[in-house]
Amino acid sequence: MARWITGNTILSSPESLVKYGLLGGIGYSLVGAFSIFMFGTFANKIRFRFPDVETIGDVFQERLRKDGYWLMTIIILFLGLDSLFMQAVGAAVLFDLLFNIPFTVSLFFFFFYCFIIAGLGGMKWIQKFEGISIFFIFAAIIFIPLYFFIQEGAFKVYDGIRLYHPYLLFAKNHEAYFFIATFMLVACGQVLTDRSTWQRLYMIEQKKVRITFWSTAFVWSTIPIALSAMLLIVIFEGSFGETYTLLFQLITKIDPIFLSVLFFLFCFGALSTTINAEIHATTIHFIKHIRLPLKISMTDQQMRKESYIFSGLLLFVLLIVTHFAKFSLLNFLFFYGHLYAASIPVMLIIIFSKRKISRLLPYSIIAGWLISVTLFGSLISLQTIWISFFLSGVFSVLSMLFARVELTSKYSK
């Protein structure tokens, strides 16, 4: 829960509601839950198939040849940096709207906190703070909507939405259905390639793995719906401006100071738990699967020291980059959605195929991604994501067929 209740959830789910209506908000909720549920369905098979690994990079090391291992390791690192960057931008937007100080200042102290917890403290400290953050997150999504709907009345909110924003209630929205289907593809790719989720897969007792992911999916689905309810509370009285500011107009409507503090703790908890998990997982991935193979003689103390340096530099770079970043998180998610979608066929073959993996298989991701964004650049992102997925799938199957011919000819000799 702490890993997947993210800054993207806070900002992108309201954006999808405004852009695609209530159908988009509900779809965002169902899609995220489905992707976690799907991974839970595979979880026991993954644990049974790879009982002695600890990270996603260990699976690559066991299943792929040297060049394929390096390619997949770099792709996973790149996707991890992308995810961290999205969280950092989300934090910058949130802090910029919450405080009357330059967001770079608030972001510096926030990143310093994350460095202490995740960079220096490690998994033990992360786990200590995750439970507290989850408590504040659920307290906020329960009490804030409940307070406003009791105060204003559900029928008054509904009448206001129907008067000022009737398009939000439009159910026959084909663009929304296409968005939901595409986001499902991207979300499944995100979960399959997420380093932090793979770490937790091997931290959970095996007999509890499936039910843990399934219950997480069910409970997670309530978060975007609660955020949509908060958004309806803000806009039912008239028009609105920027999507990002909608959630923070709640502060002007919240009378009890307790709920204002709770809303801040909700935002802080969602952002900090995600960035802590991402920093820790990305650092381990870099040190164990990139730095260590290049310098095999490193001791545990040297690896620990380099992990501190890497996590600190990474957060510092994020602080600098986010100062200049201005864009829609939803658009950014779909920009990298090509890679997430193209990763799905390759990851499924690596996990479930019992045959030797073709040397060409990992290159299917790059081929599907490059062709979709170059030759089909005139199409919208939602369409090219599907093209990236299908092209990667075709190349993956062809590469495995080619590998089968190689193996047959080898044994025939």
C-alpha positions, 0 to 999 in steps of 0.5 A: 500500500505504501509503495503504490499510494503515490504522488501520481495517484494524488495528482493524476486521478483528479486529472483523469476525472476532469479529462474523462469524467467520472468514468475516468476517475472510476477507471483509474481506480479499477485499472490500478487495482487490477494491475496489483491484483494481476501481479498477485496472481503471478506472485506464487508462481514467481516465488516457486520458479525463482526461490533463491532470488531477492530482486528483479535483477537476480531474475535477469542474471539467472535467465538472460545472457550477458548482453541481455542482462545488461540491457534489461538492467539498464532499462529497469534503472531507466524506468526507476529513474523515470518513476522517481522523477514523476514523484519528485515533480508531484512533490514539487507541485504539491509543496508549491501549492501548500506553502507560501515559500519557494517549492525548492526550499520545501523540496530540499528539506523533504528530500533530506528527510527521504535521504535520512530514512531511505538512503541511510536508514534502509529498509528497517527505517522505511518499514517503521515509518510506512505504517504511520503514513498509511494511517494518516492516508486512510484517516484523510480519505475517510474523514475529509469526504465524510465531513464535507458530504455531511456538511453540504449534503450528497444531493446538493453536491450532485445537483451542483455537478449536474448544473456546472459540469454535466460532462463529468456524468457522461457515461458513453465516452468512448475516449474514456474507455480507450484511456482506461484500456491503455492505462491498464496496459501501462499500469501492468507494465509498471508493476511488472518492472517495479524494483520495489514491488519485486523486493516486497514479493520476497519479503512476504511469507510465501503462503501470504503472498497472493492474499497480500497483493489481492487485499492490497489491490482491493483497498488501493482501489478506494484511494482514487475514488476518495480523491474523486469525491474530494474533487467533486466537493471543490467543483460542485459550486462553479467553474475551476482553473488548473487541475492541480489546484483543485485538491488544495482548494479543499484547504479553503473549505476545511474549517477544523484545523485538524482536517487541514493538518490531516490533509498535509500529513496525507500528502506528505505520507503518500509522497515520502513512502513512495520516494523512500521505497523508490530510492531504496530499490533503485539504489540497490538495483544500481549497486548490486546489478550495475556497480558490483559486476563492474567491481567484483572485489567490493566489500559490504562496507564499500557497497554501503558507502557507495549506496549512500553516495548514489542515493544522495546524488540522485536526490540532489539531481532530482532537486535540480531537475524538478526546479525546471520541470513543467508538464502534465503528470498524466502526459508524462506517464503516457510518454514513458508508457511505450516502454512499460507496454513494450516490457510486458511481453518480454517480462512474461516470457522471462518469468514463465517460459521454461525454454532457454531465452533467446539472446534477441528477446530483450531487444524487442522492448527497444524495437517496439518502443523506437518504431512506435514513437518514430514511424507512428509519431503522428498518432496520439500517445494512447494509440502508439502505446498499443502499437509498442505493445503489439510490436514488442509482442511480435518481436518477442515471439519471433525471437523465441521461435528463432531460439527454438530453431537454434536449439534444435539445430544444436542438438541435431548436431 
